[in-house]
Every structure is written in structure tokens, then in C-alpha cells.
Amino acid sequence: MTFETKKEVLGWYEKQPRTLTKEFIDNIAWEDVKKYPLDKKFVPVLFYMRDVEALTDMYYEELRRTPTGKDPIISKFMERWSVEEQTHGELLNRFLNEAGIETDEKWHNQVRRAVSTFYTINNYLITSLTNLVGKRFTATHMTFGAIHEMSTTQGYRRLTELANHPVLSEILQGIIREESAHTHFYWSVARLELKNSAFTQKLARFMVKNFWTPVGSGAKPKKESNYTIATLFKGEEGLQWIDRNVSQRLQVLPGFEGLTKVSDKIGEIVLAESSATHF
């Protein structure tokens, strides 16, 4: 679906029904979680995903200080987006608990406190610098958002396939439906913003090419980020998955023809983790 204005994109998004309603959550067969095996290698992946979802409120706060976050269309989207992302984190946490993996009642606060001071200060400085560029940086924000949502969605798809746990699959499929709507919003607004000028295209491409890192990197320790990526996307199949579902879609955006940054970075991480494992 192609849109001509950001208002049309928001209108489409607001018409999308929430998947993870109270009824959906109540009907999950939580009592069956322990009936199926969960490979322990996926536990750190689930913790990482939970934490990244929970930390979206921090990103929301950062973006609200910029012209992008003050845009009434984007702000309206992010109000619902932030609520949905928090729900994703809560569901993953509950699954871990039902699987017999205990977490602290105040895990959300613990995750937030664990973010390094350096990361917080660095993000504050970056936010201040983006304000100097003004609204022309919105295309970059939206492109980063699109990449993060696409890669997150594909991470959930891979986990669904690899873990092969019926209850987890049901939960992840619900999350995926909401993440897919987020992806379409970010990608559609990015396309519209990038069409505005050659400058926004060059700036966004430069920033992605030189500064993009996998979602959660920095806020979470590098070793946790790398472990998650290597676990989900190792091997030729995993790298082809990323290229097909993230890189190729990114390349459709104005100014991003031929850019392979995402595939290259994921491949670099997978190779490094594989080498470390066999050392």
C-alpha cells in the first residue's frame, strides 16, 4: 500500500486493530508452556528481546526532544507504538516465568538502570546535534526506525522457526503482527520524507552507512547483542533471510539503492561469533 501523505499513513495505522488484546493474552495456554521443551540457548535471546522492547520508552523520550518527535503525525503514532512495545516486553517476561525462569518483579527498572551512563550521555549529545539539522533529520530517524522494526520482526520470525515451541510461537505471531504494522508506518513515512530532497537522502544514507548498529546495541552489552544475532541468523540461510527481508526492502527507499550495510554488519557479527566459538 502506497501513501501520498503522512496523514494517510497515520490513518491506516490507526485502523489496524490491536492484536495483543486482553482477550488474546488471557486465551494463551500459559499452563502448557512447560509441556514443551525450550532449548536453553534461546533463553538469553528471549531476555535480550524482552529488554529491548522495554527500553523503547527511553527511545521515545529521546525522540520527543527533537523536531521528529514533535511532529504531530509521528507523535500520535508513537503514543500507541510505545504502549504496544511495552506489552511485547511484558509478554516475553511472562513466558520466561511460565517456563520456570524467574525474573524480578522490578525487572523493567533493573533493565533501565543497567544502561550505561556513557550511552545515555552519548544519545543526549546526538539528539542535540540532530536538532541543529531540524526537520530534515526526520527522514533519517524514520529510516533507522524502519530498519530496527524490520530486523526485530525478522528476529521474531527466526525465533519462531528455530525454537519450535507452540505457545511461544503463538505469542510471537501476535507480536509479529503488531511489529509489522510498526514497520509499515516507519517505512512509509521514511519514503515520503526521503522524497522531499536529495539532501535528506544523502544524509540518511550517510548516517545508516556509517552509524547503524543492530537494535539494542549500546543500550545492551555488545556480547548480548552479538549472541542474539549469531543465534538467530547464523549460516547462509540466516544471512540470506536478512538480505531478503531487510536489506532488499531498505534498498527500495529513495537514495538507498544498492546499500548492503545491514547484511554486511549482520554477516560480520555472525562470522566473528562463529570464529570465537571455534577458537
Secondary structure, DSSP 8 states (H G I E B T S, - for coil): ---SSHHHHHHHHHHS--SS-HHHHHTS-GGGGGGS---GGGHHHHHHHHHHHHTHHHHHHHHTTSHHHHSHHHHHHHHHHHHHHHHHHHHHHHHHHHTT----TTHHHHHHHTS-HHHHHHHHHHHHHHHHHGGGGHHHHHHHHHHHHHHHHHHHHHHHHHH--HHHHHHHHHHHHHHHHHHHHHHHHHHHHHTT-HHHHHHHHHHHHHH---TTBTTB-HHHHHHHHHHHH-HHHHHHHHIIIIIHHHTTSTT-TT--HHHHHHHHHHHHHHHHHT-
